[in-house]
């Protein structure tokens, strides 16, 4: 059975406010997105954690990249709710809801790392034909530069990452 075409893509930067490569790219594309626009595809560059970016810190109250779980996303909005939990709910409203047919097709979440791993793609599902083919395309396009792909998959783990809102989540880490 053929997969429906990818029509809506989110590019996230600033999930961690002190990882500036994604922040700079998102801001650049928000001002001039001509290089990321494609016919028939809506591409939305998005600053995920603006308060942490403003403070140049990983997060304000808790790690945004760990609160896209059902409990956090379904938590009542009260005055003392952690900032990142409230932000996760907003992101889920804009790009999701997570697990639904209405969720964005692809979220590309841009990160920095201090690990010596170069530009690395992170995948969460070895059975996602679309992301496997996309990684193959990216690796070929970047050749001869290496672009390792890291699969982080566990059968019983329900991913709570920012990108997990999309049908096809991909992380990109750069040192």
CORLIN-V209413 format. One record per residue. N is the residue number from 1. SS is DSSP state (H for helix, E for strand, L for the rest). PHI is phi in radians with two decimals (none if undefined). Layout:
BEGIN
n->N ss->SS phi->PHI
n->N ss->SS phi->PHI
END
This chain:
BEGIN
n->1 ss->L phi->none
n->2 ss->L phi->-1.24
n->3 ss->L phi->-1.33
n->4 ss->L phi->-1.13
n->5 ss->L phi->-1.14
n->6 ss->L phi->-1.38
n->7 ss->L phi->-2.03
n->8 ss->E phi->-2.25
n->9 ss->E phi->-2.21
n->10 ss->E phi->-1.85
n->11 ss->E phi->-2.01
n->12 ss->E phi->-1.76
n->13 ss->E phi->-2.37
n->14 ss->L phi->1.51
n->15 ss->L phi->-0.97
n->16 ss->L phi->-1.92
n->17 ss->L phi->-1.15
n->18 ss->L phi->-1.77
n->19 ss->L phi->-1.88
n->20 ss->H phi->-1.54
n->21 ss->H phi->-1.03
n->22 ss->H phi->-1.14
n->23 ss->H phi->-1.07
n->24 ss->H phi->-1.12
n->25 ss->H phi->-1.14
n->26 ss->H phi->-1.07
n->27 ss->H phi->-1.08
n->28 ss->H phi->-1.05
n->29 ss->H phi->-1.27
n->30 ss->H phi->-1.21
n->31 ss->H phi->-1.37
n->32 ss->L phi->-2.60
n->33 ss->L phi->-1.66
n->34 ss->H phi->-1.05
n->35 ss->H phi->-1.31
n->36 ss->H phi->-1.90
n->37 ss->L phi->-1.46
n->38 ss->E phi->-2.39
n->39 ss->L phi->-1.04
n->40 ss->L phi->1.38
n->41 ss->E phi->-2.26
n->42 ss->E phi->-1.59
n->43 ss->E phi->-2.01
n->44 ss->E phi->-2.06
n->45 ss->E phi->-1.30
n->46 ss->E phi->-2.53
n->47 ss->E phi->-1.51
n->48 ss->L phi->-1.38
n->49 ss->L phi->-2.29
n->50 ss->H phi->-1.07
n->51 ss->H phi->-1.17
n->52 ss->H phi->-1.19
n->53 ss->H phi->-1.10
n->54 ss->H phi->-1.02
n->55 ss->H phi->-1.51
n->56 ss->L phi->0.89
n->57 ss->L phi->-2.30
n->58 ss->L phi->-0.98
n->59 ss->L phi->-2.76
n->60 ss->L phi->-1.60
n->61 ss->L phi->-1.95
n->62 ss->L phi->-2.79
n->63 ss->L phi->-1.20
n->64 ss->H phi->-1.01
n->65 ss->H phi->-1.38
n->66 ss->H phi->-2.27
n->67 ss->L phi->-2.04
n->68 ss->L phi->-1.69
n->69 ss->L phi->-1.70
n->70 ss->H phi->-1.00
n->71 ss->H phi->-1.11
n->72 ss->H phi->-1.19
n->73 ss->H phi->-1.17
n->74 ss->L phi->-1.69
n->75 ss->L phi->-1.18
n->76 ss->L phi->-1.09
n->77 ss->L phi->-1.43
n->78 ss->L phi->-2.14
n->79 ss->L phi->-1.04
n->80 ss->L phi->-1.68
n->81 ss->L phi->-1.12
n->82 ss->L phi->-1.00
n->83 ss->H phi->-0.93
n->84 ss->H phi->-1.19
n->85 ss->H phi->-1.18
n->86 ss->H phi->-1.09
n->87 ss->H phi->-1.13
n->88 ss->H phi->-1.04
n->89 ss->H phi->-1.12
n->90 ss->H phi->-1.13
n->91 ss->H phi->-1.12
n->92 ss->H phi->-1.10
n->93 ss->H phi->-1.17
n->94 ss->H phi->-1.32
n->95 ss->H phi->-1.84
n->96 ss->L phi->-1.95
n->97 ss->L phi->-1.23
n->98 ss->L phi->-0.93
n->99 ss->L phi->1.43
n->100 ss->L phi->-1.79
n->101 ss->L phi->-1.17
n->102 ss->L phi->-1.45
n->103 ss->L phi->-1.11
n->104 ss->L phi->-0.96
n->105 ss->L phi->-1.22
n->106 ss->E phi->-2.45
n->107 ss->E phi->-2.15
n->108 ss->E phi->-1.83
n->109 ss->E phi->-1.80
n->110 ss->E phi->-1.63
n->111 ss->E phi->-2.27
n->112 ss->E phi->-2.00
n->113 ss->L phi->-2.51
n->114 ss->L phi->-1.59
n->115 ss->L phi->-1.23
n->116 ss->L phi->-1.48
n->117 ss->L phi->-2.10
n->118 ss->L phi->1.04
n->119 ss->L phi->-1.42
n->120 ss->E phi->-2.25
n->121 ss->E phi->-1.65
n->122 ss->E phi->-1.99
n->123 ss->E phi->-2.05
n->124 ss->L phi->-2.03
n->125 ss->L phi->-2.64
n->126 ss->L phi->-1.31
n->127 ss->L phi->-1.80
n->128 ss->L phi->-1.59
n->129 ss->H phi->-1.00
n->130 ss->H phi->-1.06
n->131 ss->H phi->-1.19
n->132 ss->H phi->-1.08
n->133 ss->H phi->-1.18
n->134 ss->H phi->-1.13
n->135 ss->H phi->-1.06
n->136 ss->H phi->-1.03
n->137 ss->H phi->-1.08
n->138 ss->H phi->-1.09
n->139 ss->H phi->-1.05
n->140 ss->H phi->-1.17
n->141 ss->H phi->-1.17
n->142 ss->H phi->-1.56
n->143 ss->L phi->-0.98
n->144 ss->L phi->-1.53
n->145 ss->L phi->-1.13
n->146 ss->L phi->-1.29
n->147 ss->L phi->-2.53
n->148 ss->L phi->-1.11
n->149 ss->E phi->-2.04
n->150 ss->E phi->-2.00
n->151 ss->E phi->-1.70
n->152 ss->L phi->-1.98
n->153 ss->L phi->-2.39
n->154 ss->L phi->-2.45
n->155 ss->L phi->-1.05
n->156 ss->L phi->-1.80
n->157 ss->L phi->-1.46
n->158 ss->L phi->-1.72
n->159 ss->L phi->-1.20
n->160 ss->L phi->-2.01
n->161 ss->L phi->-1.36
n->162 ss->H phi->-0.95
n->163 ss->H phi->-1.23
n->164 ss->H phi->-1.19
n->165 ss->H phi->-1.14
n->166 ss->L phi->-1.40
n->167 ss->L phi->-1.16
n->168 ss->E phi->-2.22
n->169 ss->E phi->-1.52
n->170 ss->E phi->-2.44
n->171 ss->E phi->-1.85
n->172 ss->E phi->-2.21
n->173 ss->E phi->-1.97
n->174 ss->E phi->-2.38
n->175 ss->L phi->-1.85
END
